[in-house]
Amino acid sequence: MNRSTIGSITAKGGFINEGNICQKFLEWKTDKVAQNWLEIMGYDYQKIEKINAIQIPVRINKNRAIELGVLEEKYNETIKYKKADIQIRIKIIIDDILYIENISLKKSNISAGFNQVDKRPVSTYKDMWKFDSEIETWLKAFTGEILPSQILPQQNLQYIKDERRLFLTEIPPSMLNKIRDFFTENKILVITDILRGKGCLSADWFLVTRKDNNDIIDWILTDINTVCNFFAQGEVKLSPRGSLKIGRVTMQRKGGTPDPTSLQFKINPLELFELENVS
């Protein structure tokens, strides 16, 4: 089911962060915004007995992960695919069952652009998505893990823009087509992994907050299936800057520090406000 709603919050002194979101859920009895969020998630807030809202740290040790509901034998996989920033545990009065909702929070200025949603070495993505060694090699040339001088004939080096890496437009056409075909055939898998993740700490919901110059924050809360479908819209094609557009997702070289030769995936989370079927 597609569940998306837009609302607003008056902020005091900047962005609303994970701690602020948790506090609003903890005050659900009086907080109108939290009541709205719970209704979007399908709960009658008047029938809730207790809420425990937890901010999920970026790095999680095994003991902490187990406290968050991760099975010990699934620890490594769950941490690898973790996408949730906040975990809400809801106890309903009438059935005494504990419901768990995981939320991924994205925050941005109204004029901001892209937000990184996943970043890993090419070899890690090869393990995740099972592309072959040829694609791995040329993606490593794209990120700079393999230098152009190690992979191109000497006579071709004079035509490249950057001696540290290749743009996709500089990769041989047959290999570029192979890369593009792989991401076309596996678009849903790729986008689901980088946005929803897998396991106990995958995201069930996407909460995007957008701050304007007057410290007014709009938000949109959307179920993760709608988010994945939205960002999968569109074909797989080259971007004007020689990266790859996978629907509404951009795949590019990380660059900078740290991890300059990692592959990264970026979205503009503010595009979710374009959803036509919000209520």
Backbone hydrogen bonds, N-H to C=O, Kabsch-Sander energy under -0.5 kcal/mol:
donor,donor_aa,acceptor,acceptor_aa,energy
3,R,1,M,-0.7
4,S,2,N,-0.5
5,T,221,L,-1.4
7,G,219,W,-2.2
9,I,217,I,-3.4
11,A,9,I,-0.7
11,A,215,D,-2.3
13,G,11,A,-0.6
17,N,15,F,-0.5
21,I,17,N,-2.3
22,C,18,E,-2.5
23,Q,19,G,-2.2
24,K,20,N,-2.1
25,F,21,I,-2.1
26,L,22,C,-2.3
27,E,23,Q,-1.2
28,W,25,F,-1.5
30,T,27,E,-1.6
31,D,27,E,-2.3
32,K,30,T,-0.7
35,Q,31,D,-2.0
36,N,32,K,-2.0
37,W,33,V,-2.5
38,L,34,A,-2.5
39,E,35,Q,-1.9
40,I,36,N,-2.2
41,M,37,W,-1.9
42,G,39,E,-1.2
43,Y,38,L,-2.8
45,Y,43,Y,-0.9
47,K,44,D,-2.3
48,I,45,Y,-1.1
49,E,91,K,-3.1
50,K,91,K,-1.5
52,N,89,R,-2.4
54,I,52,N,-0.5
54,I,87,Q,-3.0
56,I,54,I,-0.6
56,I,85,D,-2.7
65,A,61,N,-2.4
66,I,62,K,-2.3
67,E,63,N,-1.7
68,L,64,R,-1.3
69,G,66,I,-1.5
70,V,65,A,-2.3
74,K,71,L,-1.4
75,Y,72,E,-1.3
78,T,74,K,-2.7
79,I,75,Y,-2.7
80,K,76,N,-2.0
81,Y,77,E,-1.7
82,K,79,I,-0.9
83,K,201,L,-2.3
84,A,201,L,-2.4
85,D,103,I,-2.9
86,I,103,I,-2.0
87,Q,54,I,-2.8
88,I,101,E,-3.0
89,R,52,N,-2.9
89,R,87,Q,-0.5
90,I,88,I,-0.6
90,I,99,Y,-3.3
91,K,50,K,-3.0
92,I,90,I,-0.6
92,I,97,I,-1.3
93,I,47,K,-3.0
96,D,92,I,-1.7
99,Y,90,I,-3.3
99,Y,97,I,-0.7
101,E,88,I,-2.6
103,I,86,I,-3.0
104,S,205,W,-2.8
105,L,103,I,-0.5
106,K,207,L,-2.6
108,S,209,T,-1.9
110,I,211,K,-2.3
112,A,109,N,-1.7
115,N,267,I,-3.6
117,V,265,F,-2.9
118,D,265,F,-1.3
120,R,263,L,-2.0
124,T,121,P,-0.8
125,Y,121,P,-1.5
126,K,122,V,-2.1
127,D,123,S,-1.8
128,M,124,T,-1.9
129,W,125,Y,-3.0
130,K,126,K,-2.1
136,E,132,D,-2.1
137,T,133,S,-2.5
138,W,134,E,-2.1
139,L,135,I,-2.4
140,K,136,E,-2.1
141,A,137,T,-1.5
142,F,138,W,-1.8
143,T,139,L,-2.0
144,G,140,K,-1.2
145,E,140,K,-1.5
146,I,140,K,-1.8
150,Q,147,L,-1.8
151,I,148,P,-1.4
152,L,148,P,-2.6
156,N,153,P,-1.6
157,L,153,P,-0.7
157,L,154,Q,-1.0
159,Y,156,N,-1.6
160,I,157,L,-1.2
165,R,162,D,-1.0
166,L,141,A,-2.3
168,L,242,G,-2.3
170,E,167,F,-2.1
171,I,168,L,-1.3
175,M,172,P,-0.8
176,L,172,P,-2.4
177,N,173,P,-2.6
178,K,174,S,-1.4
179,I,175,M,-2.5
180,R,176,L,-2.7
181,D,177,N,-2.7
182,F,178,K,-2.1
183,F,179,I,-2.1
184,T,180,R,-1.8
185,E,181,D,-2.6
186,N,182,F,-1.7
187,K,184,T,-0.9
190,V,186,N,-2.6
191,I,187,K,-2.6
192,T,188,I,-2.5
193,D,189,L,-2.4
194,I,190,V,-2.1
195,L,191,I,-1.5
196,R,192,T,-2.1
197,G,192,T,-2.0
198,K,81,Y,-0.9
202,S,199,G,-1.7
203,A,196,R,-2.6
204,D,102,N,-2.4
205,W,102,N,-1.8
206,F,222,T,-2.7
207,L,104,S,-2.9
208,V,206,F,-0.6
208,V,220,I,-2.5
209,T,106,K,-2.7
210,R,218,D,-2.9
211,K,108,S,-2.2
212,D,216,I,-2.0
215,D,212,D,-1.6
217,I,9,I,-3.2
217,I,215,D,-0.5
218,D,210,R,-2.5
218,D,216,I,-0.6
219,W,7,G,-2.5
220,I,208,V,-2.1
221,L,5,T,-1.9
222,T,206,F,-2.4
222,T,220,I,-0.5
223,D,3,R,-1.5
224,I,204,D,-2.3
226,T,223,D,-0.5
227,V,223,D,-1.7
228,C,224,I,-2.7
229,N,225,N,-2.3
230,F,226,T,-2.4
231,F,227,V,-2.5
232,A,228,C,-1.1
233,Q,230,F,-1.2
237,K,235,E,-0.6
237,K,245,K,-2.2
239,S,243,S,-2.4
242,G,239,S,-2.0
244,L,251,M,-2.3
245,K,237,K,-3.5
246,I,244,L,-0.6
246,I,249,V,-3.4
247,G,235,E,-1.5
247,G,245,K,-0.7
248,R,231,F,-2.8
249,V,246,I,-2.0
250,T,266,K,-2.7
251,M,244,L,-3.3
252,Q,250,T,-0.5
252,Q,264,Q,-2.6
254,K,262,S,-2.8
255,G,260,P,-2.0
262,S,259,D,-1.6
263,L,120,R,-2.6
264,Q,252,Q,-2.9
265,F,118,D,-2.6
266,K,250,T,-2.6
267,I,115,N,-2.2
271,E,268,N,-2.0
272,L,269,P,-1.6
273,F,270,L,-1.6
274,E,271,E,-2.2
275,L,272,L,-1.9
278,V,275,L,-0.7
279,S,4,S,-1.4
